[in-house]
Structure formats: structure tokens, C-alpha cells
Amino acid sequence: MTVTQLSEALNQSKQTTYKWLQAGIIPAYQLDKTWLISRDEVADWVWENRNSLRAGHTPEPGGEHELTNEPD
């Protein structure tokens, strides 16, 4: 999946998509200047963050299921 395809799928600008990639918000890998984006990993990420995305919030790096040291 390309950055253009990802930005279209997320209905975001390419600039926002690059910011999210560089911040580690969207799961992807960078080799030199090329981003490797797995369609399956992005689909899982969208599913995990569907409530945040629907509300118009920027998800945090690591998604909603990030481990913390706080008790439940």
C-alpha cells in the first residue's frame, strides 16, 4: 500500500498521513525514504482505533491497547 492509497483510505491529507507515519501512529516500516505499509496491519489498526477515528481524534502511538503500569 502506498502513502497516497493510505491517505485516500483514511480520508486524510498526505501531509497528515506522513506525520502519523513518522510519529509511529500508523503501523509501518521505513527503509531509507520508502514507507512499507501492510494493508492487513492498517486494517487491524483502524479496527482497534475505530472509536477515536470516528470521533475525529488522532490516535496515540501504539493504539488503544498500549500497555501501561496503571492498574485497571
N, C-alpha and C positions, 0 to 999 in steps of 0.2 A: 504494500500500500504506500502511495506517495504522500507527501505533505499536502499537496493540493487535494488529493482524494480525501484525506483525513479532514482537512478544514471544511470541505464541502459536506462530508458526512456529519460533522459536528455543528454545521451552520455557523462557523466562526471564521474570522479573517485568517489569512495565512500568518499575519504578524502575531495574532493571539495564539495560534497553533504552535508557532515556533517558540513563543515564550513558555507555553505549557510543556513543550518537549524539553527545553533547556532547563526548566525548573524541576523536571522529573515528575510532573503531574500526570502525564500520559506515559504509559509504559512503551518504551522504545529504546533502541540502541544506536549510538552514533559512532561511525567509523570515518575518521577524518571529517569531511564535510557532508557525508551521506547519512541520512537517517534510515534505519531499518525498523519498519513498523509492521508488527504482526496483526493482521486483521482479527485473529482469534483473541489475542491479548487485549486489543482495543475493545472488542465486543464484551469481554469479561469486565473490563474497566468501566464501560458505560453502564453495564448492568449493576455493578457494585455502587456506582455513584449516581444512579438514576434520580434519586430524590434531590440531590444537590444540583444536578444539571437542570432538572425540571424547574427548580426554584430560581434559577439564574445565578447560582453561586459558583465560584471557582472551587473545585475540589482541592483538597490538600494533597501534597505529595504522599504517595503510599495508599491512598484511598481511604474509605471509611473504616476499614478493618485493620488499621495500623495498630500494632501492639504498644501499650503504654504500661507504666508501672503503677497506675492508679487502680484501686480495687473497683469492682463493678457495683 
